[in-house]
């Protein structure tokens, strides 16, 4: 069942979303050659503590997971697509990093992800990240009253496929609110005009995931959480929590270093 949020509830979700935005900003600024993934996780945890918020990631255990997730931050590097478990691994020059983070504040959840390159970037990695951000912007632009879930999926998938990238099958966005994962699912590929109609008060996490090699295959790493590309190519993952409103999409996890609403992610 899809819960429609009141305007007051959306404002409360914005507060949770801004905790997420701050944590990702802090982690992004700290990510440098020689910094460990565990150090980034601890910095993100500090933001939660300062805000009086909790983590929907820490201890989370869906049906596919062999163990509860052990951190507040997902940190996926190079060929890892999503769900990377922070370890003592220290970032190297040219690493492609995706950070996914959630926060629960006042009973409401925000969820967002960013991808970036540490040190000297490969041109192909910059193109991959830029395409992921354009796909997210296209999905947000389609998240308007009167459209359908399929319009968001089609917008995201069109950008990804036109650039020649793969899309991991079975993974995409989701509804969000009192819980991190709510109805409806938001695929990263689909047919326009299909699926659930978008209504004022729906809140969705839109999250493109791209595989550079152009294939869609992936597998779970030995930790049971990290998903890696089958072809060993690099991956990017970006995400925002977005409220559907009569005035247009409201990005609840927008960071201060991004363009104003309506311009899409930078």
RODOBA-269948 format. One record per residue: x, y, z of N, C-alpha, C in turn; chain. Coordinates in nm, 2 decimals, decimal comma. Atoms other than C-alpha are relative to their C-alpha. Layout:
residues N
npx  npy  npz  capx  capy  capz  cpx  cpy  cpz  chain
X  Y  Z  X  Y  Z  X  Y  Z  A;
...
***
This chain:
residues 266
npx  npy  npz  capx  capy  capz  cpx  cpy  cpz  chain
0,08  -0,12  0,00  0,00  0,00  0,00  0,09  0,12  0,00  A;
-0,08  -0,13  0,01  0,13  0,35  -0,09  -0,06  0,10  0,10  A;
0,04  -0,10  -0,09  0,11  0,60  0,19  0,02  0,14  -0,06  A;
-0,02  -0,14  0,04  0,05  0,96  0,08  0,03  0,09  0,12  A;
-0,04  -0,08  -0,12  0,23  1,20  0,31  -0,07  0,14  -0,01  A;
0,06  -0,13  -0,01  0,08  1,53  0,43  0,12  0,10  -0,03  A;
-0,11  -0,10  0,02  0,27  1,85  0,36  0,08  0,02  0,12  A;
-0,08  0,00  -0,13  0,37  1,86  0,73  0,10  -0,11  0,01  A;
-0,09  0,12  -0,01  0,51  1,51  0,70  0,11  0,02  -0,10  A;
-0,10  -0,03  0,10  0,70  1,61  0,38  0,11  0,09  0,06  A;
-0,10  -0,09  -0,07  0,86  1,90  0,58  0,08  -0,07  0,10  A;
-0,08  0,08  -0,10  0,96  1,65  0,85  0,10  -0,09  -0,07  A;
-0,09  0,09  0,08  1,11  1,42  0,58  0,12  0,09  -0,05  A;
-0,11  -0,09  0,05  1,31  1,72  0,45  0,10  0,02  0,11  A;
-0,10  -0,02  -0,11  1,47  1,76  0,80  0,09  -0,13  0,00  A;
-0,08  0,12  0,00  1,57  1,39  0,79  0,09  0,00  -0,13  A;
-0,08  -0,01  0,12  1,69  1,44  0,43  0,12  0,09  0,01  A;
-0,11  -0,09  -0,02  1,91  1,72  0,53  0,11  -0,05  0,09  A;
-0,11  0,07  -0,07  2,09  1,51  0,78  0,08  -0,09  -0,09  A;
-0,07  0,08  0,10  2,16  1,27  0,50  0,09  0,09  -0,09  A;
-0,08  -0,09  0,08  2,28  1,56  0,28  0,13  0,04  0,07  A;
-0,12  -0,04  -0,07  2,52  1,68  0,55  0,10  -0,11  0,01  A;
-0,09  0,12  -0,02  2,66  1,33  0,61  0,08  -0,03  -0,13  A;
-0,06  0,03  0,13  2,73  1,27  0,24  0,10  0,11  -0,03  A;
-0,09  -0,11  0,03  2,89  1,62  0,21  0,13  -0,02  0,08  A;
-0,12  0,02  -0,09  3,12  1,55  0,51  0,08  -0,12  -0,05  A;
-0,08  0,12  0,05  3,22  1,20  0,38  0,06  0,03  -0,13  A;
-0,05  -0,03  0,13  3,27  1,33  0,03  0,13  0,09  0,01  A;
-0,11  -0,09  -0,02  3,50  1,61  0,15  0,12  -0,07  0,06  A;
-0,11  0,07  -0,07  3,70  1,37  0,36  0,06  -0,11  -0,08  A;
-0,05  0,11  0,08  3,74  1,10  0,09  0,12  0,05  -0,08  A;
-0,13  -0,03  0,07  4,10  1,12  -0,03  0,09  -0,12  0,00  A;
-0,10  0,11  0,00  4,39  0,90  -0,11  0,05  -0,03  0,14  A;
-0,05  0,04  -0,13  4,48  0,70  0,20  -0,10  0,00  0,11  A;
0,11  0,00  -0,10  4,15  0,75  0,38  -0,07  -0,13  -0,01  A;
0,07  0,13  0,01  3,98  0,42  0,48  -0,15  0,02  0,00  A;
0,15  0,00  0,01  3,62  0,34  0,42  -0,06  0,00  0,14  A;
0,04  -0,01  -0,13  3,58  0,28  0,79  0,00  0,14  0,06  A;
-0,01  -0,14  -0,05  3,69  0,63  0,86  -0,11  0,09  -0,06  A;
0,12  -0,07  0,06  3,42  0,76  0,62  -0,12  -0,03  0,07  A;
0,12  0,05  -0,07  3,16  0,55  0,80  -0,01  0,07  0,14  A;
0,01  -0,07  -0,14  3,26  0,70  1,14  -0,03  0,15  -0,01  A;
0,04  -0,14  0,02  3,24  1,05  1,00  -0,15  0,02  -0,02  A;
0,14  0,00  0,03  2,89  0,98  0,87  -0,08  -0,03  0,13  A;
0,07  0,03  -0,13  2,80  0,83  1,21  0,00  0,12  0,09  A;
-0,01  -0,12  -0,08  2,92  1,15  1,38  -0,11  0,10  -0,03  A;
0,10  -0,09  0,04  2,67  1,35  1,18  -0,14  -0,05  0,05  A;
0,12  0,05  -0,06  2,39  1,12  1,29  -0,01  0,04  0,15  A;
0,00  -0,02  -0,15  2,49  1,16  1,66  -0,03  0,15  0,02  A;
0,02  -0,14  -0,02  2,51  1,54  1,63  -0,15  0,05  -0,03  A;
0,14  -0,04  0,04  2,16  1,56  1,47  -0,10  -0,07  0,09  A;
0,10  0,07  -0,08  2,00  1,32  1,72  -0,08  -0,10  -0,08  A;
0,07  0,09  0,10  1,92  1,09  1,43  0,06  -0,15  0,02  A;
-0,04  0,14  0,00  1,95  0,71  1,39  0,02  -0,05  -0,15  A;
-0,03  0,05  0,13  2,06  0,49  1,10  -0,10  -0,11  -0,04  A;
0,08  0,11  0,05  1,81  0,28  0,90  0,08  -0,11  -0,07  A;
-0,09  0,10  0,06  2,11  0,09  0,75  0,06  -0,09  0,11  A;
-0,06  0,07  -0,10  2,28  -0,02  1,07  -0,09  -0,11  0,06  A;
0,08  0,11  -0,05  2,15  -0,37  1,16  -0,11  -0,04  -0,09  A;
0,11  0,03  0,10  1,92  -0,38  0,85  0,04  -0,14  -0,05  A;
-0,03  0,13  0,05  1,88  -0,74  0,74  -0,12  -0,05  -0,09  A;
0,11  0,05  0,09  1,65  -0,81  0,43  0,02  -0,15  -0,02  A;
0,00  0,15  0,01  1,58  -1,17  0,33  0,12  -0,05  -0,07  A;
-0,12  0,05  0,08  1,88  -1,19  0,09  0,13  0,00  0,08  A;
-0,13  -0,02  -0,07  2,14  -1,09  0,35  0,03  -0,11  0,10  A;
-0,04  0,10  -0,09  2,33  -1,35  0,55  0,02  0,06  0,14  A;
-0,02  -0,06  -0,13  2,40  -1,10  0,83  -0,06  0,14  0,00  A;
0,05  -0,14  0,00  2,27  -0,76  0,95  0,11  0,09  -0,06  A;
-0,10  -0,09  0,05  2,44  -0,47  0,78  0,08  0,07  0,11  A;
-0,08  -0,04  -0,12  2,73  -0,36  1,01  0,04  0,15  0,01  A;
-0,05  -0,14  0,01  2,76  0,01  0,92  -0,12  0,10  -0,02  A;
0,10  -0,10  0,04  2,57  0,34  0,87  0,01  0,05  -0,14  A;
-0,03  -0,05  0,14  2,72  0,40  0,53  0,03  -0,12  -0,09  A;
-0,05  0,09  0,10  2,74  0,19  0,22  0,11  0,07  -0,08  A;
-0,11  -0,05  0,07  3,07  0,24  0,05  0,05  -0,10  -0,11  A;
-0,02  0,09  0,11  3,11  0,08  -0,29  0,11  0,06  -0,09  A;
-0,11  -0,05  0,07  3,44  0,11  -0,48  0,02  -0,07  -0,13  A;
-0,04  0,05  0,13  3,52  0,06  -0,85  -0,11  -0,09  -0,06  A;
0,09  0,09  0,06  3,34  -0,26  -0,97  -0,12  -0,03  0,10  A;
0,11  0,02  -0,10  3,11  -0,26  -0,66  -0,11  0,10  -0,04  A;
0,12  -0,08  0,04  2,76  -0,13  -0,76  -0,07  0,07  0,11  A;
0,07  -0,04  -0,12  2,58  -0,10  -0,43  0,03  -0,09  0,12  A;
0,00  0,08  -0,12  2,57  -0,22  -0,07  0,14  -0,03  0,05  A;
-0,13  0,02  -0,04  2,94  -0,20  -0,02  0,02  0,01  0,15  A;
-0,02  0,00  -0,14  3,04  -0,28  0,34  0,13  0,08  0,03  A;
-0,13  -0,07  -0,03  3,30  -0,03  0,48  0,10  -0,09  0,07  A;
-0,11  0,08  -0,06  3,63  -0,19  0,56  0,12  0,09  0,02  A;
-0,13  -0,08  -0,02  3,99  -0,09  0,64  0,06  0,04  -0,14  A;
-0,06  -0,04  0,13  4,05  -0,05  0,26  0,02  0,15  0,00  A;
-0,04  -0,14  0,01  4,23  0,28  0,20  -0,01  0,04  -0,14  A;
0,02  -0,05  0,13  4,13  0,48  -0,10  0,13  0,02  -0,08  A;
-0,11  -0,02  0,08  4,37  0,49  -0,39  -0,03  0,10  -0,11  A;
0,02  -0,10  0,10  4,43  0,74  -0,66  -0,07  -0,06  -0,12  A;
0,08  0,04  0,11  4,17  0,71  -0,93  -0,12  -0,09  0,04  A;
0,11  0,09  -0,04  3,92  0,50  -0,73  -0,13  0,07  -0,03  A;
0,14  -0,04  0,01  3,55  0,54  -0,82  -0,08  -0,04  0,12  A;
0,07  0,03  -0,13  3,35  0,56  -0,50  -0,15  0,04  -0,01  A;
0,15  -0,03  -0,02  2,97  0,54  -0,44  -0,03  -0,01  0,14  A;
0,04  0,00  -0,14  2,84  0,64  -0,10  -0,15  0,01  0,01  A;
0,14  0,00  -0,02  2,49  0,56  0,00  -0,03  0,01  0,15  A;
0,02  -0,03  -0,14  2,35  0,69  0,33  -0,15  0,03  0,03  A;
0,14  -0,02  -0,04  2,02  0,70  0,52  0,00  0,06  0,15  A;
0,01  -0,05  -0,14  1,90  0,88  0,84  -0,15  0,00  0,03  A;
0,13  -0,01  -0,05  1,59  0,85  1,05  -0,01  0,11  0,11  A;
0,01  -0,11  -0,10  1,48  1,16  1,24  -0,15  0,03  0,02  A;
0,14  -0,02  -0,04  1,15  1,21  1,42  -0,10  -0,10  -0,07  A;
0,09  0,10  0,05  1,01  0,89  1,28  0,00  0,00  -0,16  A;
0,00  -0,01  0,15  1,09  0,98  0,91  0,14  -0,03  -0,05  A;
-0,13  0,05  0,06  1,36  0,85  0,68  0,04  0,08  -0,13  A;
-0,06  -0,05  0,13  1,58  1,01  0,41  0,11  -0,09  -0,05  A;
-0,09  0,09  0,06  1,80  0,82  0,17  0,06  0,07  -0,13  A;
-0,07  -0,06  0,12  2,06  0,94  -0,09  0,13  -0,06  -0,02  A;
-0,13  0,05  0,03  2,37  0,84  -0,27  0,07  0,09  -0,10  A;
-0,09  -0,08  0,09  2,66  1,00  -0,46  0,11  -0,09  -0,05  A;
-0,12  0,07  0,06  2,94  0,88  -0,69  0,10  0,11  -0,04  A;
-0,10  -0,09  0,03  3,27  1,05  -0,74  0,14  -0,07  -0,01  A;
-0,13  0,05  0,02  3,64  0,99  -0,82  0,10  0,06  0,10  A;
-0,10  -0,05  -0,09  3,92  1,02  -0,57  0,13  0,02  -0,08  A;
-0,13  -0,03  0,07  4,24  1,18  -0,70  -0,02  0,03  -0,15  A;
0,00  -0,03  0,14  4,31  1,18  -1,07  -0,10  -0,09  -0,07  A;
0,11  0,08  0,05  4,00  1,06  -1,26  0,04  -0,05  -0,14  A;
0,00  0,05  0,14  3,98  0,84  -1,57  -0,11  0,07  -0,08  A;
0,11  -0,07  0,08  3,78  1,02  -1,85  -0,13  -0,09  0,00  A;
0,12  0,09  0,00  3,55  0,71  -1,86  -0,08  0,00  0,12  A;
0,07  -0,01  -0,13  3,47  0,74  -1,49  -0,08  0,13  0,01  A;
0,07  -0,13  -0,01  3,38  1,10  -1,52  -0,13  0,00  -0,09  A;
0,11  0,01  0,09  3,15  1,02  -1,81  -0,11  -0,09  0,06  A;
0,09  0,09  -0,07  2,99  0,74  -1,61  -0,08  0,07  0,11  A;
0,07  -0,08  -0,11  2,92  0,96  -1,31  -0,09  0,11  -0,05  A;
0,08  -0,10  0,06  2,80  1,24  -1,52  -0,13  -0,05  -0,06  A;
0,12  0,06  0,06  2,55  1,01  -1,70  -0,09  -0,04  0,11  A;
0,08  0,04  -0,11  2,43  0,87  -1,37  -0,08  0,12  0,06  A;
0,06  -0,13  -0,05  2,36  1,23  -1,25  -0,11  0,05  -0,10  A;
0,10  -0,04  0,10  2,18  1,31  -1,58  -0,12  -0,09  0,01  A;
0,11  0,09  -0,01  1,97  1,00  -1,54  -0,09  0,03  0,12  A;
0,07  -0,04  -0,13  1,88  1,10  -1,18  -0,08  0,13  -0,03  A;
0,07  -0,13  0,03  1,79  1,45  -1,30  -0,12  -0,03  -0,09  A;
0,11  0,03  0,09  1,57  1,30  -1,58  -0,11  -0,07  0,08  A;
0,10  0,06  -0,08  1,39  1,08  -1,33  -0,07  0,09  0,09  A;
0,06  -0,10  -0,08  1,33  1,37  -1,10  -0,10  0,09  -0,08  A;
0,08  -0,09  0,08  1,20  1,58  -1,38  -0,14  -0,07  -0,04  A;
0,13  0,08  0,03  0,94  1,30  -1,46  -0,08  -0,03  0,12  A;
0,07  0,03  -0,12  0,83  1,28  -1,10  -0,10  0,11  0,03  A;
0,11  -0,10  -0,01  0,52  1,50  -1,14  -0,13  -0,06  0,01  A;
0,14  0,04  -0,01  0,16  1,47  -1,06  -0,06  -0,02  -0,14  A;
0,06  0,04  0,13  -0,02  1,30  -1,35  0,08  -0,09  -0,08  A;
-0,08  0,10  0,07  0,27  1,10  -1,47  -0,01  -0,14  0,08  A;
0,01  0,13  -0,07  0,32  0,73  -1,37  0,14  -0,05  0,03  A;
-0,13  0,06  -0,04  0,60  0,52  -1,22  0,08  -0,03  -0,13  A;
-0,07  0,04  0,12  0,68  0,40  -1,57  0,07  0,12  -0,07  A;
-0,07  -0,12  0,06  0,76  0,76  -1,68  0,13  0,03  0,07  A;
-0,13  -0,02  -0,07  1,03  0,79  -1,41  0,10  -0,11  -0,05  A;
-0,09  0,12  0,05  1,17  0,44  -1,51  0,05  0,02  -0,14  A;
-0,04  -0,02  0,14  1,17  0,53  -1,88  0,10  0,11  -0,01  A;
-0,09  -0,11  0,01  1,34  0,86  -1,82  0,14  -0,04  0,05  A;
-0,13  0,05  -0,05  1,62  0,70  -1,61  0,06  -0,09  -0,10  A;
-0,05  0,11  0,08  1,66  0,40  -1,84  0,05  0,06  -0,14  A;
-0,04  -0,06  0,13  1,67  0,61  -2,16  0,14  0,07  0,00  A;
-0,13  -0,07  -0,01  1,96  0,82  -2,04  0,11  -0,11  0,01  A;
-0,10  0,10  -0,03  2,15  0,51  -1,92  0,03  -0,08  -0,13  A;
-0,02  0,08  0,12  2,10  0,30  -2,24  0,06  0,08  -0,11  A;
-0,05  -0,08  0,11  2,17  0,58  -2,48  0,15  0,02  0,01  A;
-0,14  -0,01  -0,03  2,51  0,61  -2,32  0,08  -0,13  -0,01  A;
-0,07  0,13  0,01  2,58  0,24  -2,36  0,02  -0,07  0,12  A;
-0,03  0,06  -0,13  2,57  0,15  -2,00  -0,10  -0,11  0,04  A;
0,09  0,11  -0,05  2,42  -0,16  -1,83  -0,07  0,05  0,13  A;
0,09  -0,03  -0,12  2,15  -0,15  -1,56  -0,02  -0,13  0,07  A;
0,02  0,12  -0,07  2,15  -0,41  -1,29  -0,14  -0,04  0,02  A;
0,14  0,04  0,00  1,83  -0,61  -1,32  -0,05  -0,03  0,14  A;
0,06  0,03  -0,13  1,60  -0,62  -1,02  0,03  0,10  0,11  A;
-0,03  -0,10  -0,10  1,75  -0,32  -0,84  -0,04  0,14  -0,05  A;
0,04  -0,14  0,04  1,61  0,04  -0,84  -0,05  0,07  0,12  A;
0,05  -0,08  -0,11  1,43  0,29  -0,63  -0,12  -0,06  0,07  A;
0,10  0,06  -0,09  1,15  0,26  -0,38  -0,07  0,12  0,06  A;
0,07  -0,09  -0,09  0,89  0,44  -0,18  0,08  0,02  0,13  A;
-0,07  -0,02  -0,13  1,01  0,59  0,15  -0,08  0,09  0,08  A;
0,08  -0,08  -0,10  0,86  0,74  0,46  0,04  -0,03  0,14  A;
-0,03  0,05  -0,13  0,83  0,59  0,80  0,10  -0,11  0,00  A;
-0,10  0,11  0,02  1,04  0,30  0,67  0,09  0,04  -0,12  A;
-0,10  -0,02  0,11  1,34  0,30  0,44  -0,06  -0,05  -0,13  A;
0,05  0,06  0,12  1,17  0,08  0,19  -0,15  -0,02  0,01  A;
0,15  0,00  0,00  0,80  0,13  0,12  -0,04  -0,02  -0,15  A;
0,06  0,00  0,13  0,57  0,08  -0,18  0,00  0,14  -0,05  A;
-0,02  0,10  0,10  0,60  0,14  -0,47  0,14  -0,01  -0,04  A;
-0,13  0,01  0,06  0,91  0,01  -0,64  0,01  0,10  -0,12  A;
-0,02  -0,10  0,11  1,07  0,25  -0,89  0,11  -0,06  -0,08  A;
-0,11  0,06  0,08  1,26  0,06  -1,16  0,08  0,10  -0,07  A;
-0,09  -0,09  0,07  1,55  0,21  -1,35  -0,02  -0,02  -0,15  A;
0,03  0,02  0,14  1,40  0,10  -1,68  -0,15  -0,04  -0,01  A;
0,14  0,03  0,01  1,04  0,08  -1,80  -0,07  0,07  -0,12  A;
0,07  -0,06  0,11  0,77  0,19  -2,04  -0,08  0,12  0,05  A;
0,07  -0,12  -0,05  0,62  0,54  -2,02  -0,15  -0,03  0,00  A;
0,14  0,01  -0,01  0,26  0,57  -1,93  -0,05  -0,12  0,07  A;
0,04  0,12  -0,07  0,26  0,25  -1,73  0,02  0,01  0,15  A;
-0,02  0,01  -0,14  0,24  0,17  -1,36  -0,09  0,10  0,08  A;
0,08  -0,07  -0,10  0,10  0,35  -1,06  0,00  0,15  -0,03  A;
0,00  -0,14  0,02  -0,01  0,71  -1,11  0,06  0,08  0,11  A;
-0,07  -0,09  -0,10  0,19  0,98  -0,93  -0,09  0,10  0,06  A;
0,10  -0,09  -0,07  -0,01  1,17  -0,67  0,08  0,09  0,10  A;
-0,05  -0,09  -0,10  0,06  1,47  -0,44  0,01  -0,08  0,13  A;
-0,02  0,06  -0,13  0,21  1,33  -0,12  0,08  -0,13  -0,01  A;
-0,09  0,12  0,02  0,40  1,03  -0,27  0,14  0,04  0,02  A;
-0,15  -0,03  -0,01  0,77  1,02  -0,17  0,08  -0,12  -0,05  A;
-0,07  0,10  0,06  1,01  0,82  -0,37  0,15  0,02  0,01  A;
-0,14  0,00  0,01  1,38  0,73  -0,36  0,03  -0,04  -0,14  A;
-0,04  0,03  0,14  1,50  0,75  -0,72  0,15  -0,02  -0,01  A;
-0,14  0,03  -0,01  1,83  0,58  -0,77  0,06  -0,08  -0,12  A;
-0,07  0,06  0,11  2,00  0,51  -1,10  0,13  -0,08  0,04  A;
-0,12  0,07  -0,02  2,27  0,24  -1,10  0,05  -0,04  -0,14  A;
-0,06  0,02  0,14  2,50  0,21  -1,41  0,12  -0,09  0,01  A;
-0,12  0,08  0,02  2,75  -0,05  -1,52  0,07  0,04  -0,13  A;
-0,07  -0,06  0,11  3,02  0,09  -1,74  0,02  -0,10  -0,12  A;
-0,03  0,09  0,11  3,08  -0,23  -1,95  -0,12  -0,02  -0,09  A;
0,12  0,01  0,09  2,72  -0,22  -2,09  -0,08  -0,12  0,02  A;
0,08  0,12  -0,04  2,61  -0,56  -1,95  -0,07  0,02  0,13  A;
0,09  -0,02  -0,12  2,35  -0,60  -1,68  0,04  -0,10  0,12  A;
-0,03  0,11  -0,09  2,51  -0,89  -1,49  0,08  0,05  0,13  A;
-0,07  -0,03  -0,13  2,62  -0,87  -1,12  0,00  -0,12  0,09  A;
0,00  0,11  -0,10  2,69  -1,10  -0,83  0,03  0,05  0,14  A;
-0,02  -0,04  -0,14  2,71  -1,08  -0,45  0,15  -0,05  0,03  A;
-0,13  0,03  -0,05  3,06  -1,07  -0,30  -0,01  -0,09  0,12  A;
-0,01  0,10  -0,10  3,18  -1,30  -0,03  -0,06  0,05  0,13  A;
0,06  -0,05  -0,12  3,05  -1,06  0,24  -0,16  -0,01  0,00  A;
0,15  0,02  0,01  2,69  -1,13  0,12  -0,08  0,12  -0,03  A;
0,07  -0,13  0,01  2,61  -0,76  0,08  0,05  0,07  -0,13  A;
-0,05  -0,08  0,11  2,83  -0,60  -0,18  -0,03  -0,06  -0,14  A;
0,03  0,05  0,13  2,71  -0,64  -0,54  0,10  0,06  -0,10  A;
-0,11  -0,03  0,09  2,98  -0,64  -0,80  -0,04  -0,03  -0,15  A;
0,03  0,02  0,14  2,97  -0,62  -1,18  0,06  -0,14  -0,04  A;
-0,06  0,13  0,04  3,02  -0,96  -1,35  0,12  0,02  -0,10  A;
-0,10  -0,02  0,10  3,24  -0,81  -1,62  0,12  0,07  0,06  A;
-0,11  -0,07  -0,06  3,47  -0,63  -1,37  0,00  0,15  -0,03  A;
0,00  -0,14  0,04  3,38  -0,29  -1,52  -0,05  0,08  0,12  A;
0,03  -0,09  -0,11  3,32  0,01  -1,29  -0,15  0,03  0,00  A;
0,14  -0,03  -0,02  2,98  0,12  -1,16  -0,02  0,13  0,07  A;
0,03  -0,13  -0,07  2,81  0,44  -1,04  -0,14  -0,01  0,05  A;
0,13  0,00  -0,07  2,51  0,49  -0,81  -0,03  0,13  0,06  A;
0,04  -0,12  -0,06  2,33  0,81  -0,73  -0,15  -0,01  0,03  A;
0,14  0,02  -0,05  2,00  0,87  -0,55  -0,04  0,13  0,07  A;
0,06  -0,11  -0,08  1,77  1,14  -0,40  -0,14  -0,05  0,04  A;
0,14  0,02  -0,05  1,46  1,12  -0,19  -0,08  0,12  -0,05  A;
0,08  -0,10  0,08  1,19  1,31  -0,39  -0,15  -0,01  0,04  A;
0,15  0,00  -0,03  0,84  1,42  -0,28  -0,07  0,05  -0,13  A;
0,09  -0,04  0,11  0,57  1,44  -0,55  -0,10  0,11  0,05  A;
0,09  -0,10  -0,04  0,38  1,77  -0,51  -0,06  0,07  -0,11  A;
0,07  -0,07  0,10  0,14  1,98  -0,70  0,09  0,11  -0,06  A;
-0,09  -0,10  0,05  0,41  2,24  -0,73  0,12  -0,05  -0,07  A;
-0,11  0,06  0,06  0,65  1,99  -0,88  0,08  -0,08  0,09  A;
-0,09  0,08  -0,09  0,92  1,75  -0,75  0,08  0,08  0,10  A;
-0,07  -0,07  -0,10  1,07  1,85  -0,42  0,11  -0,10  0,05  A;
-0,11  0,09  -0,03  1,42  1,70  -0,36  0,03  0,02  0,15  A;
-0,02  -0,02  -0,14  1,44  1,64  0,01  0,14  -0,02  0,05  A;
-0,14  0,03  -0,04  1,80  1,53  0,02  0,10  0,08  -0,08  A;
-0,09  -0,08  0,08  1,95  1,80  -0,20  0,11  0,06  0,09  A;
-0,11  -0,05  -0,08  2,29  1,91  -0,08  0,03  0,14  -0,04  A;
-0,02  -0,15  0,02  2,41  2,27  -0,05  0,10  0,02  -0,12  A;
-0,09  -0,01  0,11  2,68  2,20  -0,32  -0,07  -0,03  -0,14  A;
0,07  0,03  0,12  2,41  2,12  -0,58  -0,07  0,12  -0,05  A;
0,07  -0,11  0,07  2,22  2,34  -0,82  -0,14  0,02  0,07  A;
0,13  -0,02  -0,06  1,89  2,50  -0,71  -0,10  -0,11  -0,06  A;
0,11  0,10  0,05  1,57  2,28  -0,74  -0,05  0,04  -0,13  A;
0,04  -0,02  0,14  1,46  2,24  -1,09  0,11  -0,01  -0,10  A;
-0,12  0,00  0,09  1,81  2,25  -1,23  0,06  -0,14  -0,01  A;
-0,06  0,13  0,00  1,90  1,89  -1,15  0,13  0,00  0,07  A;
-0,12  0,02  -0,07  2,20  1,75  -0,98  0,12  0,06  -0,08  A;
-0,12  -0,05  0,07  2,54  1,91  -1,06  0,10  -0,11  -0,01  A;
***
